[in-house]
Amino acid sequence: MNNFKRQKGFSLIEMVIVASIIGMLATTLILNFRAGGRDTALIQVTQQIASDVREAQSMAISAKRYNGLTRCGYGVSFNDARTYKIYVGPDSKSIVCKTENRNFNTGDVVIETVTLLDIQVEITGTFPDIFFEPPNPDTYIDNEGLATRANPAEIVLTNTGGKTKKVLVYPSGLVEIE
């Protein structure tokens, strides 16, 4: 005769081990999810800025008219850590575009002031004005063209986790994300 009864179920030790494993996995997933959200926001904001710079470039290539006037070009200008401006240069009939200052000034018209999509991301420091002059379009960074400037404009973005990404705009007109 067998006096031992078969026990059914799990022991207390087995339950504690399984619960601790599940707790560690859940903690790891939650921490990765939070960090992943910051990284995703950084990527999205970086792509937004690169897209807006390319849009200004595209409007200059097509010599798009603004308010019925042919303009000297389109640009992007730093405003503060959370915003930047997309602007249009002065009317090309009233001035000689090649002799004008291409940095944002009082004669220019702000098309849009863009606020960054996510509060977890900011523009680090400032960036020089980027301006595209039709019809080529010629690219001007801080009022310097390809003949006088070799270095790209850097738009540096940082998230709350300390990670950074850059939008680089070269004097040749190339816009890339680093």
Wavefront OBJ file of the C-alpha trace (Angstrom):
o trace
v 0.000 0.000 0.000
v 1.157 3.420 -0.865
v 0.625 5.857 2.023
v 1.748 8.838 0.019
v -0.996 10.814 -1.589
v -0.247 12.483 -4.831
v -0.189 16.230 -4.379
v -1.700 18.394 -7.030
v -0.705 22.026 -7.797
v 2.402 24.110 -7.338
v 4.488 24.619 -4.241
v 4.895 28.037 -2.672
v 8.527 28.235 -3.840
v 7.554 27.547 -7.442
v 4.916 30.289 -7.303
v 7.382 32.823 -5.862
v 9.966 32.032 -8.561
v 7.435 32.390 -11.369
v 6.069 35.646 -9.923
v 9.558 37.151 -9.625
v 10.421 36.190 -13.226
v 7.189 37.786 -14.475
v 7.918 40.918 -12.404
v 11.427 41.285 -13.871
v 10.129 40.850 -17.421
v 7.362 43.390 -16.866
v 9.813 45.936 -15.424
v 12.167 45.482 -18.378
v 9.323 45.894 -20.889
v 7.986 49.027 -19.196
v 11.423 50.672 -19.089
v 12.101 49.816 -22.727
v 8.662 51.066 -23.751
v 9.277 54.451 -22.101
v 12.739 54.837 -23.668
v 11.390 53.680 -27.027
v 8.742 56.399 -26.941
v 11.401 59.085 -26.466
v 13.489 57.638 -29.286
v 10.476 57.435 -31.586
v 9.589 61.064 -30.804
v 13.161 62.125 -31.607
v 13.043 60.342 -34.969
v 9.636 61.835 -35.833
v 10.664 65.405 -34.985
v 13.928 65.024 -36.912
v 12.002 63.817 -39.957
v 9.522 66.699 -39.564
v 12.295 69.302 -39.661
v 14.066 67.638 -42.612
v 10.726 67.531 -44.443
v 10.079 71.232 -43.798
v 13.559 72.172 -45.073
v 12.965 70.062 -48.193
v 9.560 71.712 -48.646
v 11.172 75.183 -48.613
v 13.688 73.885 -51.151
v 10.899 72.461 -53.315
v 8.973 75.741 -53.289
v 12.137 77.542 -54.431
v 12.766 74.992 -57.211
v 9.249 75.512 -58.533
v 9.555 79.306 -58.067
v 6.221 79.155 -56.253
v 4.421 82.468 -56.036
v 3.351 83.661 -52.612
v 0.365 86.028 -52.281
v 0.456 86.484 -56.048
v 4.067 87.711 -56.055
v 7.231 86.082 -57.321
v 9.570 85.920 -54.337
v 13.350 85.811 -53.914
v 13.126 82.395 -52.256
v 12.094 80.362 -49.240
v 13.879 79.682 -45.985
v 13.882 78.155 -42.523
v 14.938 80.157 -39.466
v 15.514 79.223 -35.813
v 13.033 80.770 -33.396
v 13.599 79.035 -30.041
v 14.208 75.541 -28.607
v 10.660 74.475 -29.498
v 9.859 76.443 -32.671
v 11.233 77.529 -36.028
v 9.889 79.643 -38.886
v 9.360 78.860 -42.547
v 9.572 82.158 -44.399
v 9.468 83.661 -47.852
v 11.844 86.355 -49.097
v 10.827 89.740 -50.483
v 9.098 90.405 -53.813
v 11.623 89.886 -56.607
v 10.163 92.713 -58.719
v 10.966 95.400 -56.164
v 14.599 94.360 -55.469
v 17.568 92.498 -56.947
v 17.497 89.135 -55.156
v 21.189 88.353 -55.670
v 22.210 91.407 -53.623
v 19.773 90.868 -50.729
v 20.520 89.470 -47.291
v 18.943 86.021 -47.283
v 18.730 85.655 -43.499
v 15.311 86.217 -41.977
v 14.610 89.929 -41.527
v 11.729 92.364 -41.316
v 11.082 92.400 -45.088
v 10.406 88.656 -45.104
v 7.031 87.040 -44.513
v 6.570 84.144 -42.078
v 4.569 81.440 -43.821
v 4.370 79.257 -40.739
v 5.815 79.054 -37.251
v 6.287 75.341 -36.573
v 6.122 73.962 -33.036
v 7.888 70.651 -32.463
v 5.501 67.698 -32.348
v 6.660 66.286 -29.010
v 7.515 68.033 -25.743
v 10.236 65.434 -25.081
v 12.374 66.849 -27.931
v 14.084 70.240 -28.250
v 16.376 71.998 -30.684
v 19.782 72.136 -29.008
v 21.434 75.522 -29.402
v 20.598 77.523 -32.500
v 21.009 76.895 -36.202
v 21.833 79.334 -38.997
v 19.162 80.519 -41.405
v 18.783 78.233 -44.410
v 17.531 79.886 -47.594
v 16.831 78.544 -51.079
v 16.845 80.999 -53.970
v 15.165 80.065 -57.276
v 15.442 78.811 -59.905
v 18.316 76.321 -59.268
v 17.773 76.646 -56.219
v 20.934 78.126 -54.777
v 21.369 77.235 -51.116
v 22.433 79.884 -48.632
v 23.396 79.033 -45.067
v 23.698 82.091 -42.833
v 23.754 84.196 -46.026
v 26.722 82.252 -47.462
v 26.412 80.320 -50.696
v 28.258 77.313 -52.063
v 31.215 79.436 -53.204
v 31.978 80.680 -49.678
v 30.714 77.972 -47.332
v 31.938 74.397 -47.075
v 30.324 73.197 -43.835
v 26.689 72.135 -43.589
v 24.148 73.759 -41.318
v 23.445 71.482 -38.355
v 20.065 71.340 -36.689
v 20.699 69.329 -33.511
v 17.773 67.775 -31.663
v 17.925 66.210 -28.202
v 15.305 64.191 -26.344
v 14.740 64.031 -22.574
v 16.834 60.851 -22.448
v 19.883 62.747 -23.759
v 19.949 61.136 -27.218
v 20.605 63.397 -30.208
v 19.954 63.437 -33.930
v 20.962 65.970 -36.556
v 19.500 67.376 -39.726
v 22.370 68.451 -41.979
v 21.835 70.921 -44.815
v 24.807 71.208 -47.155
v 25.594 74.245 -49.319
v 25.046 71.978 -52.333
v 21.398 71.609 -51.284
v 21.612 68.078 -49.891
v 19.420 67.564 -46.814
v 20.158 64.490 -44.718
v 19.485 63.045 -41.281
v 22.420 61.861 -39.218
l 1 2 3 4 5 6 7 8 9 10 11 12 13 14 15 16 17 18 19 20 21 22 23 24 25 26 27 28 29 30 31 32 33 34 35 36 37 38 39 40 41 42 43 44 45 46 47 48 49 50 51 52 53 54 55 56 57 58 59 60 61 62 63 64 65 66 67 68 69 70 71 72 73 74 75 76 77 78 79 80 81 82 83 84 85 86 87 88 89 90 91 92 93 94 95 96 97 98 99 100 101 102 103 104 105 106 107 108 109 110 111 112 113 114 115 116 117 118 119 120 121 122 123 124 125 126 127 128 129 130 131 132 133 134 135 136 137 138 139 140 141 142 143 144 145 146 147 148 149 150 151 152 153 154 155 156 157 158 159 160 161 162 163 164 165 166 167 168 169 170 171 172 173 174 175 176 177 178
